[in-house]
Amino acid sequence: MQRCAWATSAPDYIAYHDEEWGRPLRGDDALFERLTLEAFQSGLSWITILRKRPAFRAAFAGFSIGAVAAFTQADQERLMADAGIVRNRAKIAAAVSNARAAEQLPEGLSELLWSFSPPGPRSRPGTLADVPATSPESVAMARELKRRGFVFVGPTTAYALMQATGMVDDHVTGCFRASPV
């Protein structure tokens, strides 16, 4: 079975690619989880985050926006002591800040994020080298998130979120998960 080249180096990647990456995902808490994990991935390998995801889910109350928004400084110190997650003070503070910003969205996080999904069909990337790191939509998404109080979310993180949650389909030509254009 042919897959995107990035997905073949580890069993964890294969499962993530085959079962999750690029499938449309909706829901405020589900997208908050992905946004948070993409921010934690910044500067690291995605496999690191993927392998720590169960610990992240436990540490961040299942990524319930309301629960994370209520985290105190003591909770942030608890997270800094949790060896099961990536212990980065700025990223932990960003997760709490972003949960608080998400609570303030009248339309909800899912609706806001999906509003940046590009319309209509796009050209399918032929190889991994053809997959962009950003797009005009991810630049606009990052800008709007920052305007609404989100932090640690730039255009590259926004584009990775769009790929992971099916807002864009970047499965390469020949990948069994690539939908017809």
Disulfide bonds with the S-S distance in Angstrom:
none
